[in-house]
Amino acid sequence: MRRGMFVVAAVLALGCGGEGEPAEAADPPGAAAAPDAAGSVSEPDLSAVYAADAVDVALLEYAIGMPSRLPAGPTVLRLSNQGFEMHNLKLVDPASGEVLWETETDVNTGEVRLVELELSPGSYTVVCDVAGHDSRGMLMTLTVEAAPAP
């Protein structure tokens, strides 16, 4: 029973739209898994939730749990709101204050969202600015390092 509840929760979390849609297609929110030819309900594809190469980003009250250093290049972030409030995530150029990337919508409590980014070498401020969360600790520096020459 618990496994079934987890599967339903994961499918509902993956169904949230916007920029954070999973890398692989998922059923629409609230959609039931389709019965297979034998009439039993098939398991949903949760491969996006378990993407092995994704960088985990835990959104908590009031902290961002992620590595402070990442390699440059294509990157998949697995955003996971493990708190009880909604959160967002932004990458900001600390010199200019320009927002370079942000979630299109807030990340709901319990939601897991995959986003794909192309990270360039440099230093960035990572922040959640929902309702002053940044001033409460949801702010960190991310250093993106160039890949070593071959």
Phi, psi and omega in degrees: 000315180298320180300317179298321179293321178297316181299315179297316179298319181294319179295318179296321179295320180289337183286348180295139189265196178091194183301334183274015180299147181298156181298331178249150183296144176233162177297153177298158180305137177078358181284138177275154176295144183282140176293145176274184185302330181279355178093359177271159181278129180275155179287140176290157178279111181255018184300328180294323180294327185255024180308117187295330185266005182283147175268121180286132177232106180269125177258114188235174170267114345239082182208157174245117180261101178201163177299148178272351178227135177222154176283152177291157176117190181296133184220138174250125175257133174257096179281130181226111178277103182259010180261191180251358176246161174289150179223165170227180178214135178226145169252123187237139172286114184294334181287317185257341185080003181289132175282119182268331178200147175205157174294141180290326179226160177296153179267119183289157175305129180082353182283142172242129185224131175262135175228145179251131180229157170250107183268130176261150179304143179148187180246137183227153169263128176254129189212147164249121182248022175293125172044044177076017179300329180298319180286349179259004174122357180272067185206131178206167177257132176247128175253122178257120186260138177295146177292142179296147179295141181291000000 
